[in-house]
Amino acid sequence: MVDVGDKQATERVAVAEGYIEMLPQTLALIEGGGHKKGDVLGIARIAGIMASKRTADLIPLCHPIAISHVGVKLETQSQQNRVRCEATVKTVGMTGVEMEALTAVQVALLTIYDMCKAVDRGMCIQAVRLLEKTGGKSGHWFRQD
C-alpha cells in the first residue's frame, strides 16, 4: 500500500461512467417497470452506492476512504439500446476516489446484468472509464475525448 500519510487532505471528487447494451425488449422491460425482480434501475443505483463504500474490500492495496458523497445516475438511452451509468464520489482526504467511482459504475451495471440475465444473456458492459477527477497534488484532470 502506498504511504499517503504525508499528503495534504483536500477535497477530492471523481466522476466515472459506463454503459450496458442490451436487446431493445430488455430495455423496454426496464423502462416500463415491469420486471418481476422489481425496479431494476433503483436497485442498481443502491448497489453502486454500496459498492463504492466497499471498494477497499474488493481492490487489493486500495485505501479505505471516508466518503462524504456518492451519487449514481442511471439513464436509459433508447436509440443505443443501453443504460448509461454515471457515478460521482466525493471525500476530503489524502488520496483520491477514482477507484470508488469506477467500482460504483461497474457494480451498478453488473446489478442490471444480474437482474436481467434471464431475459438477455447477451448484454454487454462497455466503456467504463474515469471522466474527471479533482483535488490532490495533480489537481484537475478530465477526459478530453
C-alpha positions in Angstrom: 0.0 0.0 0.0 1.3 3.4 -0.9 2.0 5.7 2.1 -0.3 8.7 1.8 0.4 10.0 5.4 2.4 13.0 4.3 -0.1 14.1 1.7 -2.3 17.1 2.2 -6.0 16.4 2.9 -8.0 18.2 0.2 -11.5 17.9 -1.3 -11.4 15.2 -3.9 -14.0 14.3 -6.5 -14.1 11.6 -9.2 -16.7 11.0 -11.9 -16.8 7.8 -13.9 -19.2 6.4 -16.5 -20.1 3.1 -18.2 -22.8 1.5 -20.3 -24.6 -1.8 -20.6 -26.0 -2.6 -24.0 -29.0 -5.0 -24.4 -31.8 -6.1 -26.6 -34.5 -3.5 -27.3 -37.1 -5.6 -25.5 -34.9 -5.8 -22.4 -34.5 -2.1 -22.3 -38.3 -1.7 -22.8 -38.9 -4.1 -19.8 -36.6 -1.9 -17.6 -38.2 1.4 -18.8 -41.7 0.0 -18.3 -41.0 -1.1 -14.8 -42.5 -4.5 -15.5 -39.5 -6.6 -14.4 -40.6 -9.3 -12.0 -37.5 -8.7 -9.8 -38.6 -5.1 -9.2 -37.2 -1.6 -10.0 -34.0 -2.5 -11.9 -32.5 1.0 -12.0 -33.4 1.8 -8.4 -31.8 -1.4 -7.2 -28.7 -0.9 -9.4 -28.3 2.6 -8.0 -28.3 1.4 -4.4 -25.8 -1.4 -5.4 -23.5 1.2 -6.9 -23.6 3.4 -3.8 -23.0 0.4 -1.5 -20.1 -0.9 -3.7 -18.3 2.5 -3.7 -18.2 2.3 0.1 -16.7 -1.3 0.0 -14.0 -0.6 -2.7 -11.1 -1.2 -0.3 -12.5 -4.6 0.5 -12.6 -5.5 -3.2 -9.4 -4.0 -4.7 -6.1 -5.1 -3.1 -3.9 -2.2 -1.8 -6.8 0.3 -2.2 -7.0 2.6 0.8 -10.2 2.6 2.9 -11.7 6.1 2.4 -14.3 8.1 4.4 -16.6 9.0 1.6 -18.7 12.2 2.0 -21.0 11.8 -1.0 -21.8 9.2 -3.6 -24.2 9.9 -6.5 -25.2 7.2 -9.0 -27.2 8.3 -12.0 -28.7 5.7 -14.4 -30.4 6.8 -17.7 -31.8 4.7 -20.4 -30.7 5.5 -24.0 -33.3 4.0 -26.3 -31.6 4.9 -29.5 -28.5 2.9 -28.5 -30.4 0.1 -26.6 -28.4 0.7 -23.5 -28.3 2.1 -19.9 -25.7 4.7 -19.1 -24.4 4.9 -15.5 -22.5 7.9 -14.1 -21.1 7.9 -10.6 -19.7 10.8 -8.6 -17.8 10.2 -5.4 -16.5 12.9 -3.0 -14.3 13.0 0.0 -11.9 15.2 1.9 -8.7 13.2 2.4 -5.2 12.3 1.4 -6.0 10.1 -1.6 -8.4 10.2 -4.4 -11.7 8.5 -5.0 -11.3 7.3 -8.6 -11.4 3.6 -7.7 -14.6 4.2 -5.7 -16.3 5.9 -8.7 -15.2 3.2 -11.1 -16.4 0.5 -8.7 -19.8 2.1 -8.3 -20.3 2.1 -12.1 -19.2 -1.5 -12.5 -21.3 -2.9 -9.7 -24.4 -0.8 -10.8 -24.1 -2.2 -14.3 -23.4 -5.8 -13.0 -26.6 -5.5 -11.0 -28.5 -4.7 -14.1 -27.0 -7.7 -15.8 -27.8 -9.9 -12.9 -31.4 -8.7 -12.7 -32.0 -9.1 -16.5 -29.8 -12.1 -17.4 -32.8 -14.4 -17.5 -34.2 -12.4 -20.5 -31.0 -11.3 -22.1 -27.7 -13.1 -21.5 -26.0 -11.2 -24.3 -25.9 -7.9 -22.5 -22.5 -6.2 -22.8 -20.9 -3.8 -20.2 -18.7 -1.3 -22.1 -16.6 1.8 -21.9 -16.2 2.0 -18.1 -13.9 4.9 -17.6 -12.9 7.9 -15.5 -14.3 11.2 -16.8 -12.9 13.6 -14.3 -11.1 14.0 -11.0 -10.2 16.9 -8.9 -8.1 17.5 -5.8 -4.7 16.5 -4.6 -1.3 17.4 -5.9 -2.1 16.5 -9.5 -5.1 18.9 -9.5 -7.9 18.8 -12.0 -8.0 16.1 -14.8 -10.7 15.5 -17.2 -11.2 13.2 -20.2 -10.8 15.1 -23.5 -12.3 12.6 -26.0 
